[in-house]
Amino acid sequence: MTTESPAERPAEVLTETPTERRATWFELFGDLVFVAAVGQVTHRIGEHPTGGAVAAATALFVPLWWTWVLYAVRANRADRDNTAHRLLTMCGLAAVCGLAVFIGGVGHSPGADAGFVLSYLCARAGVAALYAWESRTDTQLAPLLRSFAMGSAGSAVLWAGGLAFAPGPLRYGAWAAGMATDLLMPLLSGRRIARATHHVEHLRERFGLFTIIVLGEAVLGFTNGLIHARTAPQAAVGAAAAFALCASLWWSYFSASGTRPGAHAQLARNPLLLHAYVFGHLPVQLGLAVTGGALSTAIADPAGHMSLASAACILGGVALFLLATSAVRSAFTGLRDPVVAIRVTTALLALALLPLGTRLPTPVLLAILAALVAASVAAETPGHRRRLAATP
């Protein structure tokens, strides 16, 4: 293995720090704040699992997810975990609490719209303040600060302008443009991002922890549904099937969580893979959120059958999760990876159940879906993968 000096290292090669890094207790406290906001998004789906409610919840999940990404990635690059860092971060987390308060009322009242936008902009300002503070001593962060400040300023004009001057659909169009600006910012700052130091394993750990947060909302969904059904026998059977589904989804993510063993080294060397990994987690975690949001209504339904909207949320959410994890994995291993084929096939089988979604009893549909995901996990085990690889 050869060693390069900083001057010789290509600009497109990402830098990984040699010391091992794990999530801190303070980062876990910050995740708790995001738990409240994620819960409000899934509640919007569970309360009224219609196409419009899912579309609204999806649109609100994206800025919430992106806010978490900004704090997680910034801490990954430069987390001194001192008093100043904690105080600045707490100010940003207070704005995230505002997101949790207002996210449920967005689209229903002007006050909630204003509170949501102001909370989002303040949360982003917290990230900018952290970059500014750390760039005083870490010169590598100065270019990132400039990119982040310029992109954030352009985005803020669209978010605030939509709130102040655009009524109805025009407002949401301006917000969509502002969100697109936010998401494009790192893609347009590739060289500056590539020069920043980061911890690959810590980054993977953080995304795994946020996946656990969203999956926890699914567990909360079916347990709440069972409570509302007063633990009726049919609801109890459905909740057991929902638990099996959640366990299978957890196993699916962490048995082959987007990269093959050792592929994290590629994450350190290639900024395109870094983007694929980060942005690929948006549909992964969104799929889990949509599934979890609909489980509560499905379990609590006294008729014992799902509505078409609930079935579409659960089956579609699981399919989106499987397709997204396979897409992330294929970025590292290629489209011929057997695990990719297994997950795509399982996703298509899940979607094929949709015509039966309103006909089968809820426990039966959930049990079949859980069995599909569990079979996918079993087929992905090393022994099965070796046999698949040997098949012509």
C-alpha positions as CSV (number, residue, x, y, z in Angstrom):
1,M,0.0,0.0,0.0
2,T,1.5,3.3,-1.1
3,T,1.2,6.6,0.9
4,E,0.4,9.9,-0.8
5,S,1.2,13.3,0.5
6,P,-1.7,15.7,0.8
7,A,-0.4,17.7,-2.2
8,E,-0.3,14.5,-4.3
9,R,-3.7,13.2,-3.4
10,P,-6.3,13.7,-6.2
11,A,-9.0,16.2,-5.5
12,E,-11.7,13.6,-6.1
13,V,-10.4,11.2,-3.4
14,L,-12.2,11.5,-0.1
15,T,-10.1,11.5,3.1
16,E,-10.9,9.1,5.9
17,T,-9.4,9.8,9.3
18,P,-7.4,6.8,10.7
19,T,-8.9,6.9,14.2
20,E,-12.0,4.9,15.0
21,R,-15.1,7.0,15.7
22,R,-18.4,6.0,17.2
23,A,-21.6,7.9,17.8
24,T,-21.4,10.0,21.0
25,W,-24.0,10.3,23.7
26,F,-24.7,13.8,22.5
27,E,-25.5,12.6,19.0
28,L,-27.9,10.1,20.4
29,F,-29.6,12.9,22.4
30,G,-30.0,14.8,19.1
31,D,-31.5,11.7,17.5
32,L,-34.2,11.7,20.3
33,V,-35.3,15.2,19.1
34,F,-35.7,13.9,15.6
35,V,-37.7,11.0,16.9
36,A,-40.5,13.4,17.8
37,A,-40.5,15.0,14.4
38,V,-40.5,11.6,12.5
39,G,-43.4,10.5,14.7
40,Q,-45.5,13.5,13.6
41,V,-44.8,12.6,9.9
42,T,-45.9,9.0,10.4
43,H,-48.9,10.1,12.4
44,R,-50.1,12.1,9.4
45,I,-50.1,8.9,7.3
46,G,-51.8,6.8,10.0
47,E,-54.5,9.4,10.7
48,H,-55.7,9.5,7.1
49,P,-53.9,7.0,4.9
50,T,-55.0,8.5,1.6
51,G,-53.0,9.4,-1.5
52,G,-53.0,13.1,-0.6
53,A,-51.9,12.4,3.0
54,V,-49.0,10.2,1.9
55,A,-47.9,12.8,-0.6
56,A,-48.0,15.5,2.0
57,A,-46.2,13.4,4.5
58,T,-43.5,12.4,2.0
59,A,-43.0,16.1,1.1
60,L,-42.5,16.9,4.8
61,F,-40.3,13.9,5.5
62,V,-37.7,15.1,2.9
63,P,-36.7,18.4,4.7
64,L,-36.8,16.7,8.0
65,W,-34.5,13.9,6.7
66,W,-32.2,16.4,5.1
67,T,-31.9,18.4,8.3
68,W,-30.8,15.2,10.1
69,V,-28.3,14.4,7.3
70,L,-26.8,17.9,7.6
71,Y,-26.2,17.6,11.3
72,A,-25.0,14.0,11.1
73,V,-22.5,14.7,8.2
74,R,-21.2,17.9,9.8
75,A,-20.6,16.1,13.1
76,N,-18.9,13.3,11.1
77,R,-16.5,15.8,9.5
78,A,-15.7,17.9,12.6
79,D,-17.2,17.1,15.9
80,R,-15.2,18.5,18.7
81,D,-17.9,17.8,21.3
82,N,-17.0,20.7,23.5
83,T,-19.2,23.3,25.2
84,A,-19.4,25.7,22.3
85,H,-20.3,22.8,19.9
86,R,-23.0,21.5,22.2
87,L,-24.6,24.9,22.8
88,L,-24.7,25.7,19.0
89,T,-26.1,22.3,18.3
90,M,-28.7,22.6,21.0
91,C,-29.9,25.8,19.4
92,G,-30.3,24.0,16.1
93,L,-32.1,21.1,17.8
94,A,-34.5,23.5,19.4
95,A,-35.5,24.5,15.9
96,V,-36.0,20.8,15.1
97,C,-38.4,20.7,18.0
98,G,-40.3,23.4,16.2
99,L,-40.4,21.2,13.1
100,A,-42.0,18.5,15.3
101,V,-44.6,21.0,16.7
102,F,-45.7,22.4,13.3
103,I,-45.2,19.6,10.9
104,G,-48.6,18.1,11.7
105,G,-50.4,21.3,10.8
106,V,-48.6,22.2,7.5
107,G,-51.2,22.7,4.8
108,H,-54.0,23.2,7.3
109,S,-53.2,26.6,8.8
110,P,-51.0,29.6,7.8
111,G,-49.5,29.6,11.3
112,A,-48.3,26.0,11.0
113,D,-46.8,26.8,7.5
114,A,-44.9,29.8,8.9
115,G,-43.7,27.9,12.0
116,F,-42.5,25.0,9.8
117,V,-40.5,27.1,7.4
118,L,-39.0,29.3,10.1
119,S,-38.0,26.2,12.1
120,Y,-36.4,24.6,9.1
121,L,-34.4,27.7,8.2
122,C,-33.3,28.1,11.8
123,A,-32.2,24.5,12.0
124,R,-30.2,25.0,8.8
125,A,-28.7,28.2,10.3
126,G,-27.5,26.1,13.2
127,V,-25.5,23.9,10.8
128,A,-24.0,27.0,9.2
129,A,-23.1,28.3,12.6
130,L,-21.3,25.1,13.5
131,Y,-19.3,25.1,10.2
132,A,-18.4,28.7,10.8
133,W,-17.2,28.0,14.4
134,E,-15.1,25.0,13.4
135,S,-13.6,26.6,10.3
136,R,-11.8,29.1,12.5
137,T,-9.3,26.3,13.4
138,D,-9.9,23.8,10.6
139,T,-9.1,25.4,7.2
140,Q,-10.5,22.4,5.3
141,L,-14.0,23.4,6.4
142,A,-13.8,27.0,5.0
143,P,-14.6,26.0,1.4
144,L,-17.5,23.9,2.7
145,L,-18.8,26.8,4.7
146,R,-18.8,29.1,1.6
147,S,-20.7,26.5,-0.4
148,F,-23.1,25.8,2.3
149,A,-23.7,29.5,3.0
150,M,-24.3,30.3,-0.7
151,G,-26.6,27.3,-1.3
152,S,-28.5,28.0,1.9
153,A,-29.0,31.6,1.1
154,G,-30.5,30.7,-2.3
155,S,-32.7,28.1,-0.7
156,A,-33.9,30.4,2.0
157,V,-35.1,32.9,-0.6
158,L,-37.4,30.3,-2.1
159,W,-38.6,28.9,1.2
160,A,-39.3,32.4,2.7
161,G,-40.6,33.8,-0.6
162,G,-43.1,31.0,-1.0
163,L,-44.3,31.6,2.6
164,A,-44.6,35.3,2.2
165,F,-45.8,35.9,-1.4
166,A,-47.0,32.6,-3.0
167,P,-50.5,31.4,-2.0
168,G,-51.8,27.8,-2.3
169,P,-50.1,25.5,-4.8
170,L,-47.5,28.2,-5.8
171,R,-46.3,28.2,-2.2
172,Y,-45.6,24.5,-2.3
173,G,-44.0,24.8,-5.7
174,A,-41.6,27.4,-4.3
175,W,-40.8,25.1,-1.3
176,A,-40.2,22.2,-3.7
177,A,-37.7,24.4,-5.6
178,G,-36.0,25.4,-2.3
179,M,-35.8,21.7,-1.3
180,A,-34.3,20.8,-4.7
181,T,-31.7,23.6,-4.2
182,D,-30.8,22.1,-0.9
183,L,-30.4,18.6,-2.3
184,L,-28.4,19.8,-5.3
185,M,-25.9,21.7,-3.1
186,P,-23.6,18.8,-2.2
187,L,-23.7,17.5,-5.8
188,L,-22.4,20.8,-7.0
189,S,-19.7,21.0,-4.4
190,G,-18.1,17.7,-5.1
191,R,-14.4,18.8,-5.0
192,R,-14.9,20.7,-1.7
193,I,-16.6,17.8,-0.1
194,A,-13.9,15.4,-1.3
195,R,-11.2,17.4,0.5
196,A,-13.0,17.2,3.9
197,T,-12.0,14.7,6.4
198,H,-14.6,12.2,7.5
199,H,-15.1,8.8,9.3
200,V,-16.7,6.2,7.1
201,E,-17.7,3.7,9.8
202,H,-19.2,6.5,11.9
203,L,-21.2,7.6,8.9
204,R,-22.6,4.2,8.3
205,E,-23.4,3.8,12.0
206,R,-25.3,7.1,12.0
207,F,-27.4,6.1,9.0
208,G,-28.1,2.8,10.7
209,L,-29.2,4.5,13.8
210,F,-31.6,6.8,11.9
211,T,-33.0,3.7,10.1
212,I,-33.7,2.2,13.6
213,I,-35.5,5.4,14.5
214,V,-37.8,5.2,11.5
215,L,-38.3,1.5,12.0
216,G,-39.2,2.2,15.6
217,E,-42.1,4.2,14.4
218,A,-43.4,1.1,12.6
219,V,-43.3,-0.8,15.9
220,L,-45.1,2.1,17.6
221,G,-47.7,2.1,14.8
222,F,-48.8,-1.5,15.2
223,T,-48.7,-1.4,19.0
224,N,-50.9,1.7,19.0
225,G,-53.2,0.0,16.6
226,L,-53.5,-3.0,18.9
227,I,-54.2,-0.6,21.9
228,H,-57.0,1.1,19.9
229,A,-58.4,-2.3,18.9
230,R,-58.5,-3.2,22.7
231,T,-56.3,-6.2,22.0
232,A,-59.1,-8.0,20.0
233,P,-58.0,-11.5,19.0
234,Q,-57.9,-10.7,15.3
235,A,-55.9,-7.5,15.9
236,A,-53.5,-9.4,18.1
237,V,-52.8,-11.8,15.3
238,G,-52.3,-8.9,12.9
239,A,-49.9,-7.2,15.4
240,A,-47.9,-10.4,15.6
241,A,-47.6,-10.5,11.9
242,A,-46.7,-6.8,11.8
243,F,-44.0,-7.5,14.4
244,A,-42.6,-10.3,12.2
245,L,-42.6,-7.9,9.3
246,C,-40.7,-5.2,11.3
247,A,-38.2,-7.8,12.5
248,S,-37.7,-9.0,8.9
249,L,-37.1,-5.5,7.6
250,W,-34.6,-4.9,10.4
251,W,-32.8,-8.1,9.5
252,S,-32.9,-7.2,5.8
253,Y,-31.3,-3.8,6.4
254,F,-28.6,-4.9,8.8
255,S,-27.7,-8.2,7.2
256,A,-26.5,-6.5,4.0
257,S,-27.0,-2.8,4.7
258,G,-26.4,-1.3,1.3
259,T,-22.8,-2.4,0.9
260,R,-20.9,-5.7,0.9
261,P,-18.4,-6.4,3.6
262,G,-15.4,-4.2,3.2
263,A,-17.1,-1.9,0.7
264,H,-16.8,1.0,3.2
265,A,-13.3,1.4,1.9
266,Q,-14.8,2.3,-1.5
267,L,-17.0,4.9,0.3
268,A,-13.8,6.6,1.4
269,R,-12.3,6.7,-2.0
270,N,-15.1,7.7,-4.3
271,P,-17.4,10.8,-3.7
272,L,-19.9,9.4,-6.2
273,L,-20.4,6.4,-3.9
274,L,-20.7,8.7,-0.9
275,H,-23.6,10.5,-2.7
276,A,-25.2,7.2,-3.7
277,Y,-25.0,6.0,-0.1
278,V,-26.4,9.2,1.5
279,F,-29.1,10.0,-1.0
280,G,-30.0,6.3,-1.4
281,H,-31.1,6.3,2.2
282,L,-33.9,8.8,1.5
283,P,-36.1,6.2,-0.2
284,V,-34.9,3.5,2.2
285,Q,-36.1,5.4,5.2
286,L,-39.1,6.9,3.5
287,G,-40.4,3.5,2.6
288,L,-40.1,2.4,6.3
289,A,-41.9,5.6,7.4
290,V,-44.8,5.1,5.0
291,T,-45.1,1.4,6.1
292,G,-45.0,2.3,9.7
293,G,-47.5,5.1,9.4
294,A,-50.2,2.8,7.8
295,L,-49.7,-0.1,10.2
296,S,-51.6,1.6,13.0
297,T,-54.8,2.1,11.0
298,A,-54.5,-1.4,9.5
299,I,-54.2,-3.2,12.9
300,A,-57.0,-1.1,14.5
301,D,-59.5,-1.6,11.7
302,P,-62.4,-3.5,13.3
303,A,-63.4,-5.0,9.9
304,G,-60.1,-6.9,9.8
305,H,-59.4,-5.9,6.3
306,M,-57.2,-3.1,5.0
307,S,-58.4,-0.2,2.9
308,L,-56.8,0.1,-0.5
309,A,-54.8,3.1,0.7
310,S,-53.4,1.3,3.8
311,A,-52.5,-1.8,1.7
312,A,-50.8,0.4,-0.9
313,C,-48.8,2.2,1.8
314,I,-47.6,-1.0,3.5
315,L,-46.9,-3.0,0.3
316,G,-45.5,0.0,-1.5
317,G,-43.4,1.1,1.4
318,V,-41.8,-2.3,1.8
319,A,-41.2,-2.5,-2.0
320,L,-39.6,1.0,-1.9
321,F,-37.4,-0.1,0.9
322,L,-36.2,-3.2,-0.9
323,L,-35.7,-1.4,-4.2
324,A,-33.8,1.4,-2.6
325,T,-31.5,-0.9,-0.6
326,S,-30.8,-2.9,-3.7
327,A,-30.0,0.3,-5.6
328,V,-27.5,1.4,-3.0
329,R,-25.9,-2.0,-2.9
330,S,-25.7,-2.2,-6.7
331,A,-23.7,1.1,-6.7
332,F,-21.0,-0.8,-4.8
333,T,-21.3,-4.4,-6.2
334,G,-22.9,-4.0,-9.6
335,L,-26.3,-5.0,-11.0
336,R,-25.2,-8.7,-11.3
337,D,-25.0,-9.0,-7.5
338,P,-27.4,-11.9,-6.5
339,V,-28.6,-9.9,-3.5
340,V,-29.7,-7.1,-5.8
341,A,-31.7,-9.6,-7.9
342,I,-33.2,-11.2,-4.7
343,R,-34.4,-7.8,-3.4
344,V,-35.8,-6.6,-6.7
345,T,-37.7,-9.9,-7.1
346,T,-39.1,-9.6,-3.5
347,A,-40.2,-6.0,-4.1
348,L,-42.1,-7.0,-7.3
349,L,-43.8,-9.9,-5.4
350,A,-44.8,-7.5,-2.7
351,L,-46.4,-5.1,-5.2
352,A,-48.1,-8.1,-6.9
353,L,-50.0,-8.6,-3.6
354,L,-51.8,-5.2,-4.0
355,P,-54.8,-6.6,-5.9
356,L,-55.4,-8.9,-2.9
357,G,-54.8,-6.1,-0.4
358,T,-58.5,-5.4,0.4
359,R,-59.6,-9.1,0.0
360,L,-57.2,-10.9,2.3
361,P,-57.7,-10.4,6.1
362,T,-55.1,-8.1,7.5
363,P,-53.2,-10.7,9.5
364,V,-52.9,-12.9,6.4
365,L,-51.6,-10.2,4.2
366,L,-49.1,-9.0,6.8
367,A,-48.0,-12.6,7.4
368,I,-47.4,-13.2,3.6
369,L,-45.5,-10.0,3.4
370,A,-43.4,-10.8,6.4
371,A,-42.7,-14.3,5.0
372,L,-41.6,-12.7,1.7
373,V,-39.1,-10.4,3.4
374,A,-37.9,-13.2,5.7
375,A,-37.4,-15.5,2.6
376,S,-35.4,-12.7,1.0
377,V,-33.2,-12.4,4.0
378,A,-32.6,-16.2,4.1
379,A,-31.7,-16.2,0.4
380,E,-29.1,-13.5,1.0
381,T,-27.2,-15.5,3.6
382,P,-23.6,-16.3,2.6
383,G,-24.4,-20.0,1.9
384,H,-27.3,-19.1,-0.4
385,R,-25.3,-16.4,-2.1
386,R,-22.5,-18.8,-3.0
387,R,-25.0,-21.3,-4.5
388,L,-26.7,-18.5,-6.5
389,A,-23.3,-17.3,-7.7
390,A,-22.5,-20.8,-8.9
391,T,-25.8,-21.0,-10.9
392,P,-25.3,-20.3,-14.6
